Amino acid sequence: MNVFDLTGKKILVTGASSGLGRQCAITASQYGATLVITGRNQERLLETFGQLSGEGHRWLLADLTRETEISQLVDLLEPVNGVVYSVGISDLSPARFIAASDISRTFDVSFKASVLLTSNLLKRKKLVSNSCSLVFISTISTRYPFVGGAMYISAKAALEAYARVLALEMASKGIRSNSICPAFVKTPMLDSTAENYSREAVKKIEERQPLGLGEPEDVANAVVFFLSDASRWITATNLILGGG
Ligand SMILES: NC(=O)c1ccc[n+]([C@@H]2O[C@H](COP(=O)([O-])OP(=O)(O)OC[C@H]3O[C@@H](n4cnc5c(N)ncnc54)[C@H](OP(=O)(O)O)[C@@H]3O)[C@@H](O)[C@H]2O)c1
């Protein structure tokens, strides 16, 4: 018996049109899961869809900052055995330049979207009791912050706190909730951070990471563990990936 096997499990992945979400979907499908993938960009979402192994997968477009679109997405779902929350933006700014609109933009995507999606899933009984694992992609930066990351890191810290409360509230239903906190990984988000802010700063962070930059597969493998029955006795945790 392979305890990492995801055969028979239906998994929803947000942020599946790019980077970590895309790889989590691909790897989960290789372990036998049936995927529902979501994102905003149809072309890139279809690229992910084309790379999934097996059959029976679905793709659904949704802007998760819009409550009506969350609601439509949840309407179209059958109950799932797991959700990977990879939706996020990296909007960086020195503390003195942070405006109210910046806070809303970051928190709407990196916190509120996942929280409202979850309440919708719970209210409409779309999480399978006694067989469901929720995996939130946070960041190692909640432990080891970097200059300019106040909004991004605060939103992720809030998400981790939310995931732990959720774990307590859902334990009696057999629904687990955990966060994964990766160090910097080679994805389009990292490329745009380097481009828009500072290549030098990203290089410095890379040098600080004991195991160097991660590959999306390094995150996806840990996500598979949390989705699988191998982690059935693990909830309310935060797993750091990539060193301290
Ligand atoms: N890369 C890293 O080094 C790293 C390290 C630690 C944690 N993380 C976290 O891991 C997650 C994924 O990061 P990534 O590197 O894969 O980033 P990415 O390549 O930029 O992907 C971000 C994903 O979020 C989706 N998204 C953004 N706004 C959305 C919205 N309003 N509604 C629905 N979907 C939306 C994007 O969809 P569309 O493109 O279709 O709009 C895209 O699929 C993020 O939460 C990030 O904070 C990343």
The ligand as a MOL file (V3000), in Angstrom:
LIG
                    3D

  0  0  0     0  0            999 V3000
M  V30 BEGIN CTAB
M  V30 COUNTS 48 52 0 0 0
M  V30 BEGIN ATOM
M  V30 1 N 7.5630 31.6540 -5.6380 0
M  V30 2 C 8.0230 31.7480 -4.4170 0
M  V30 3 O 9.2130 31.9510 -4.1840 0
M  V30 4 C 7.0780 31.5910 -3.2500 0
M  V30 5 C 7.6530 31.3610 -1.9870 0
M  V30 6 C 6.8090 31.2210 -0.9090 0
M  V30 7 C 5.4400 31.3050 -1.0740 0
M  V30 8 N 4.9080 31.5470 -2.3050 0 CHG=1
M  V30 9 C 3.4590 31.6380 -2.4080 0
M  V30 10 O 3.0010 30.6050 -3.2360 0
M  V30 11 C 1.8210 31.0140 -3.9380 0
M  V30 12 C 2.0410 30.8140 -5.4220 0
M  V30 13 O 3.1380 31.5980 -5.8240 0
M  V30 14 P 3.7830 31.4740 -7.2680 0
M  V30 15 O 5.2200 31.7380 -7.1260 0
M  V30 16 O 3.2960 30.2370 -7.9090 0 CHG=-1
M  V30 17 O 3.1010 32.7600 -7.9590 0
M  V30 18 P 2.5900 32.9970 -9.4490 0
M  V30 19 O 3.3590 32.1710 -10.3870 0
M  V30 20 O 2.5710 34.4680 -9.6230 0
M  V30 21 O 1.0750 32.4550 -9.3740 0
M  V30 22 C 0.0960 33.1390 -8.6710 0
M  V30 23 C -1.2380 32.5130 -8.9710 0
M  V30 24 O -2.2630 33.2550 -8.2650 0
M  V30 25 C -3.3270 33.4890 -9.1720 0
M  V30 26 N -4.0720 34.6970 -8.8490 0
M  V30 27 C -3.5860 35.9370 -8.5900 0
M  V30 28 N -4.5970 36.7860 -8.3600 0
M  V30 29 C -5.7540 36.0700 -8.4730 0
M  V30 30 C -7.1340 36.3880 -8.3420 0
M  V30 31 N -7.5370 37.6200 -8.0590 0
M  V30 32 N -8.0420 35.4080 -8.5240 0
M  V30 33 C -7.6460 34.1430 -8.8190 0
M  V30 34 N -6.3610 33.7770 -8.9500 0
M  V30 35 C -5.4250 34.7310 -8.7930 0
M  V30 36 C -2.6800 33.6240 -10.5230 0
M  V30 37 O -3.6720 33.3680 -11.4940 0
M  V30 38 P -3.7120 34.1680 -12.9180 0
M  V30 39 O -2.2890 34.3290 -13.3410 0
M  V30 40 O -4.5210 33.2530 -13.7710 0
M  V30 41 O -4.3630 35.4710 -12.6300 0
M  V30 42 C -1.5970 32.5640 -10.4560 0
M  V30 43 O -2.1240 31.3140 -10.8490 0
M  V30 44 C 1.5780 32.4650 -3.5790 0
M  V30 45 O 0.5990 32.5280 -2.5830 0
M  V30 46 C 2.9410 32.9040 -3.0340 0
M  V30 47 O 2.8080 33.9230 -2.1020 0
M  V30 48 C 5.7000 31.6850 -3.4060 0
M  V30 END ATOM
M  V30 BEGIN BOND
M  V30 1 1 1 2
M  V30 2 2 2 3
M  V30 3 1 2 4
M  V30 4 1 4 5
M  V30 5 2 4 48
M  V30 6 2 5 6
M  V30 7 1 6 7
M  V30 8 2 7 8
M  V30 9 1 8 9
M  V30 10 1 8 48
M  V30 11 1 9 10
M  V30 12 1 9 46
M  V30 13 1 10 11
M  V30 14 1 11 12
M  V30 15 1 11 44
M  V30 16 1 12 13
M  V30 17 1 13 14
M  V30 18 2 14 15
M  V30 19 1 14 16
M  V30 20 1 14 17
M  V30 21 1 17 18
M  V30 22 2 18 19
M  V30 23 1 18 20
M  V30 24 1 18 21
M  V30 25 1 21 22
M  V30 26 1 22 23
M  V30 27 1 23 24
M  V30 28 1 23 42
M  V30 29 1 24 25
M  V30 30 1 25 26
M  V30 31 1 25 36
M  V30 32 1 26 27
M  V30 33 1 26 35
M  V30 34 2 27 28
M  V30 35 1 28 29
M  V30 36 1 29 30
M  V30 37 2 29 35
M  V30 38 1 30 31
M  V30 39 2 30 32
M  V30 40 1 32 33
M  V30 41 2 33 34
M  V30 42 1 34 35
M  V30 43 1 36 37
M  V30 44 1 36 42
M  V30 45 1 37 38
M  V30 46 2 38 39
M  V30 47 1 38 40
M  V30 48 1 38 41
M  V30 49 1 42 43
M  V30 50 1 44 45
M  V30 51 1 44 46
M  V30 52 1 46 47
M  V30 END BOND
M  V30 END CTAB
M  END
